[in-house]
Amino acid sequence: MPEFKELKRLAEQVSKETHWHAQIVATEEFREASGPDVVLELIAENERLCAEVCGLRKDAVRYQVIRELHWYDSPLAVVRSPKAQVKPGTDCPSEERLDEAVDALILEKSDG
């Protein structure tokens, strides 16, 4: 992966340069450092980060929904010390089942 700090420095140098000759020199240095391979790497990194952010946003929405739930009127609740508090037979979803339950609450909330 190319050194992005150097690429950023060169781009900033091009945009700040006011003298025409210095701007031509700076532009040429930038072009040499930012070929198609560099652009393709930047695009790939951007796509990877966008996908990661999408997943994190979904988890953030789920967390916000869980935070807004109240034990006395919600179909789900968070319980502290579950081994001491939860009785046998109680449904305690976790992982994918918890995601599905929270996603159902989000869908219900958006339809209501």
Secondary structure, DSSP 8 states (H G I E B T S, - for coil): ---HHHHHHHHHHHHH--SHHHHHHHHHHHHHHS-HHHHHHHHHHHHHHHHHHHHHHHHHHHHHHHHH--TTT-S----SSHHHH--TT-----HHHHHHHHHHHHHHHHH-
